[in-house]
Amino acid sequence: MQGLRGLAWLLVFQSVGELLSRGLSLPLPGPVLGLVLMLVGLRFALVREPVAECAGFLLTHLSLLFVPVGVGVMTHLALLTQYGLRILIVIALSTWIGLAVTALVLYGLPRRAPG
């Protein structure tokens, strides 16, 4: 029962985030706003405990979420053989660019002295 409450909290936060995003015409997606709201909500045990149980359940069955992806790859295997190398290159380049930008941003941040 506690896990269902956790799932309900997850859906409530996502729905409120979606309402805020669309209602206020914000440039952020609704689920992102919902995650920010949930981060605030996790400070309270009323939200934290059910969400923790739901998250534990979802993590134990995480491998099931990869089944649709595997079926999609098998369904579009012809496209993958045709464009696979290009897709691999784009994924590798975008990953390296993302890592480089992150490293440059972290390097450019001012450093605080410990203590």
PyMOL commands that set and color helices and strands:
alter all, ss='L'
color gray80, all
select helices_A, chain A and resi 2-23+30-41+45-60+62-75+77-108
alter helices_A, ss='H'
color red, helices_A
deselect
rebuild
show_as cartoon
